[in-house]
């Protein structure tokens, strides 16, 4: 029998008393567990908070470097020391005043919306060209299969592919002109 079940059940001698029998049926396991956890926590106050961190191998190497630089006895000591240093830096009055004096970037909402719409338009346009080229590739494969199977080429199908490619080239030229105009308008060009 597991220990969790055995602590909940009364012994044979205790089960004879009506009070124990009533308590064992009236109290659920969850309530007993919570009550016992409360008893443990009230008997022994928690002094420290345990924090678990998952690290990559690179993070562990960085921690080892920081530990060596700080002369910490262990990784947790190094982490505690770094946290203390960063917290004292953040609380420092010089840092707080410098943070308060940082210029706030002025954002032109109209320009931002215009750029967002333009980027969305460019993305949509390129996605459409990609889809059209995919269809043309599929059609070309079908033309090749039919030509291999029948020994002759359907000239109307080839002309249809040619027309589609010309349409795509014209659209891509228009997209390039639009993109050049957008780049000329953007204030953050390099």
Secondary structure, 3 states (H helix, E strand, C coil): CCHHHHHHCCCHHHHCCHHHHHHHHHCCHHHHHHHHHHHHHHHCCCCCCCCCCCCCHHHHHHHHHHHHHHCCCCHHHHHHHHHHHHHHHHHCHHHHHHHHCCCCCCCCHHHHHHHHHHHHHHHHHHHHHHHHHHHHHHHHHHHHHHHHHHCCCCHHHHHHHHHHHHHHHHHHHHHHHHHHHHHHHCCCCC
